Amino acid sequence: MHAMDMLLRYRGRAVTAAEVHFIRELIASHPAESRRGLSEKLCLAWDWRQPNGALRDMVCRGLMLALWRAGHIDLPAVRQRPRNPLATRARPPLAQVDRTPINASLRELGPLTFCQVRRTAQEAAFNSLLESYHYLGYRQPVGEHLKFMVTCERGPVALFAWSSAARHLGPRDRYLGWSIEARRRNIRFLAYNTRYLVLPWVHVEHLASHLLGRMTRMLPAQWQKVYGHPVHFAETFVDPTRHRGTCYRAANWTVLGRTQGRGKDDLTHRPNRTLKEVLGLALSRDFRARLLAV
């Protein structure tokens, strides 16, 4: 593709003049359709789908909005503005669990069960416990994400939250050594550990690294089960002003570097938050070959 053929690039996709012409024709042929309906029709026409087969409707809608703002297409007027549940999210009600202190060795703790609780009856308790006991609280993830609750005979002992990885992360990208095209194609094979919490009434030596090791060994198969593809690499952030990341290091995670402290929405190019350590872990032996493939 020549650079002059591209009118806009959106989330790694180059949009050509011919594609914009197709979108204009699609809009003109469905004058009564809503913006949502048009984005669904465009997804079907382009067979634009997520790895699990669902339409990339939200991404497509964002693309059409970007084209409209750039003056390339005309969109119908907005018919309704749905309530944003993330902007008005109520604090989850306090989960009713046994908070009696657990002071034991790993052996004495007994069998531990990992349960993926997203879209189950236990999800509300998961959200509530994170909100109540994690210093960052609970935030509803977007995109692909999984939630795991670890329990013993007494009840929950730990929580893991995983989501899609950031598209751009300097220390990770340099560590992997992938090209822009490889990153665009394969970013879906990375998982980001957004939250990890051993509940505060649980006092078991070596539990944190033990659970982390078990969690990452089962993560690729769990991601495959839900989303139709595995993950080959995991990443997380550690705030060195609060934590040393001891359990991650003990579970063989590698320190990849530090963030620049600017955040994804930075416009000033100056640090505006704490610099975080970036840690990563290979989830398959041939992870680099898989992630660098184009």
Buried (B, 14 or more C-beta within 10 A) or exposed (E): EEEEEBBBEBEEBEBBEEBBEBBBEBBEEEEEBBBBEBBBBBBEEBEBEBEEEEBBBBBBBBBBBBBBEEEBBEBBEEEEEEEEEEEEEEEBEEBEBEBEEBEBEEEEBEEBEBEBBBEEEBBEBBBBBBBBBBEEEBBEBEEBBBBBBBBBEBBBBBBBBBBBBBEEBEBBBEBBEBEEEBBBBBBBBBBBBBBBBBBEBBEBEEBBBBBBBBBBEEBBEBBEEBBEBBBBBBBBBBBEEEEEBEBBBBBEBEBBBBBBEBEEEEEEEEEEEEBBBBBBBBBBEEBBEBBBEE
